[in-house]
Amino acid sequence: MSHPAPYLMGLADEITRQLHLLAEHVAVLPPHQATQVIAHIINPDAGLLDSVTGLVSVSSTVARVQAERGVLPAEVALALGRATNDLDAVGGDLDEHRDTLRRFGAQPATGAAKPPAPAPLVVRRRR
């Protein structure tokens, strides 16, 4: 049986390259289009953020098993577990804003409309 690792390493490299490309494009998109893409990225049903969180979660589970077998240091498994929890928390923080992003992303672009007034960014976290 052939080993899928080389294929999967190439796949991971290609996905990483595509993510960098996506970030570069989002950075220069007009605001309306950027909002549409951002809303798509954090879509809870089929979004990129949820997929990345799932991948890190699977990696955490595999790393835990490998740590229990003595293949990996326990710190690696614990760090991946924390990363999974952190990504899940980020998704939770964004939940309340998904409808807003979808609404703004679905609005037709208008060149003559006055943009909303800038608002100071104040981070308030509910815990």
N, C-alpha and C positions, 0 to 999 in steps of 0.2 A: 504494500500500500504506500502511495506517495505521501509525503508530508506537505500539508497545506501551508506551513509557516512562511515559506518564501512568497507565495501568492498573497497571504494575509499581510505580510510586512509591506509589500508593494501596494496593497489596497489601503492600508493605513497611511502610507506616504502620500498616495493620491488624494485621499480624503483631507489630509492635512493641507496639501497644496490648494485644494478647492476651497477650504475654509479661509485660508489666507486671501485667496482671490475674492471670495465673497466679502470679506471685511474691507478690502480695498475698494470694491464697488460701492458698498453701502456708505463708505466715507465720503464719496463724491456724488451720490445721487441727489437729485432735487428732493426737498423735504417730503413732498407727498409720496414719491416713490420709495424713499427710505423708510417712511412709516409703514408702507405696505409690506416691505420686505421684513422689517423688524417684527411686525405683527405675525407674519408667516413663520419666522424663526422661533417665536415663543408660543406658537399655537400649541395648546395643551393636548390636542388629539394626534397631531402628526408633525409636530415642530422639531426643529433641530435641537433645541435645548433639552427637550424630553429624551430625545434619542441619545444625546451625549450623556445625560444623567444615567440612562439605562446602561450604556456601555461602561461607564465608570462603576456602576453598581455590580455588573457582572464581573468586571475586573477585580473588584473588591472581594467578591465571593471566592473567586479562583485564587486570589492571593492569600486569603485566609486559609484555604485548604492547603496551599503550598507551604504556608508558614507552620501550620500544624504538622506537616510532614518534615519540617526542618529544611526545606528547600529555600525559602525566603525568610529574611528576618521578620519577626513579628511587627516591627515598626512600620514596615512597608504595608502590610495588611491593614494596620491601624490607620495609617495615613490615607490609604484609599477609602477606608470606611468613613473617615472624617470628610474627605472630598465628596463622597456620595451624599452625605448628610448636608454639606454646605450647598451643593448644587440643588438638592431637593428644597432647601430653604430659599434659595434664590427663586426657584420656580414658584414656591408659595408666595413670596413677596410680590411676584409679578402677576399672580392670579387676579388680584383686584384691579389691575390695569389693562388686562387683555381686551375687555370690551371697548375701552377707550381707544386703544391702539387700532382695533378692528374698525371702529367707527371713523377715526381719522384716516385710516388707510383706505377706506371705501369711498371717501368723498372725492368727487371729481376735482381735478386740478384746475384752478382758475388763476389766470395771470393778473387780473385786476383786483382781486380781493386783498384786503389789508390783512397782513399776517397778525396772529395774536400777539398781544403785548408780552415782552419777555417777563419771565417770573424768576425770582431768586430760587435757587435750588437749596432746599432745606431738607435734610434727611431726618425723618422721624421714623423710628422703627418701633413697631408694636411687638411686644414679646409677652 
